[in-house]
Amino acid sequence: MEQDNPPTREQGTDRPGRLHDAGGPHRSGVETTDWQQLGKERFAKEIAERLYKCAHANRFKELVIVAPPKVLGEMRDALHQEVLDRVVSEVPKTLTNHSIDKIENLLLH
């Protein structure tokens, strides 16, 4: 699976919102939406759903999950118990844009 998830600066065009504080002339800034983080969370849930379908169809007996630490945490929260029971290892690494050969070498060492 692949995801097209450009940086937040390329996804959002609005400036951060402002709120008027109750009882005064002060205004507070509202934090901007991190569109890239939302995309990562959505992608982690999509992967978890796909892994569940594969596990339920007995397409794998054991699973090693390699993902950036934050994404790994999101996935772990979304994984069904049927998948979790088959996870034999987790590798919290960011290997985006690495060739398959390089990934294999990194995981073997």
C-alpha positions in Angstrom: 0.0 0.0 0.0 1.2 3.5 -0.7 -0.1 6.9 0.4 0.2 10.2 -1.2 0.5 12.5 1.8 2.2 15.8 1.0 3.3 18.1 3.8 0.6 20.1 5.7 1.8 23.3 4.1 0.8 21.9 0.7 -2.6 20.6 1.9 -4.0 23.5 3.9 -4.5 27.0 2.6 -6.4 28.8 5.4 -4.7 30.8 8.1 -5.2 29.6 11.7 -8.5 30.7 13.1 -9.0 33.2 16.0 -11.5 33.0 18.9 -12.7 35.9 21.0 -12.1 35.2 24.7 -15.2 35.5 26.9 -15.5 38.7 28.7 -12.8 40.7 27.1 -11.3 42.1 23.9 -8.6 39.5 23.7 -8.4 37.0 20.9 -6.8 33.6 21.0 -5.2 31.7 18.1 -6.5 28.3 17.1 -3.9 25.7 16.3 -3.8 24.8 12.6 -4.8 21.4 11.4 -1.9 19.0 10.8 -3.3 17.5 7.6 -0.2 15.3 7.2 -0.7 13.8 10.6 -4.4 13.2 9.9 -3.4 11.4 6.7 -0.9 9.2 8.6 -3.6 8.3 11.1 -6.1 7.4 8.4 -3.5 5.4 6.5 -2.6 3.4 9.7 -6.3 2.5 10.1 -6.5 1.5 6.5 -3.5 -0.8 6.9 -5.0 -2.3 10.1 -8.2 -3.0 8.3 -6.4 -4.7 5.4 -4.3 -6.8 7.7 -7.4 -7.9 9.5 -9.0 -9.1 6.2 -5.7 -10.9 5.3 -5.5 -12.5 8.8 -9.1 -13.6 8.7 -8.5 -15.2 5.3 -5.4 -17.0 6.7 -3.1 -15.2 4.2 -0.3 -15.1 6.8 0.6 -17.0 10.0 3.2 -14.5 11.4 3.7 -10.8 10.9 6.6 -8.4 11.3 5.5 -4.8 11.3 7.9 -2.1 10.2 6.7 1.5 10.5 7.7 4.9 11.8 7.2 4.9 15.6 4.2 7.3 15.6 2.5 5.3 12.8 3.3 2.0 14.5 1.5 3.3 17.6 -1.5 4.3 15.6 -1.6 0.9 13.9 -1.2 -0.9 17.2 -4.3 0.9 18.5 -6.3 0.0 15.4 -5.2 -3.6 14.9 -7.8 -6.4 15.6 -6.8 -9.0 18.1 -6.7 -11.6 15.3 -3.8 -9.7 13.8 -2.1 -8.9 17.1 -2.0 -12.6 17.9 0.2 -13.1 14.7 2.6 -10.2 15.3 6.0 -11.7 16.1 8.0 -8.5 16.0 7.6 -4.7 15.5 10.4 -2.5 14.1 9.9 1.2 14.8 11.9 2.6 11.9 11.1 5.1 9.1 12.2 3.4 5.9 10.3 5.6 3.4 12.0 6.0 0.0 14.5 3.1 0.7 14.9 0.4 -1.9 13.7 -3.1 -1.0 17.4 -4.3 -1.0 18.3 -1.5 1.5 15.3 -2.3 3.7 16.2 -6.0 3.8 19.8 -5.1 4.7 18.7 -2.8 7.5 16.3 -5.4 8.9 18.9 -8.1 8.9 21.3 -6.2 11.0 
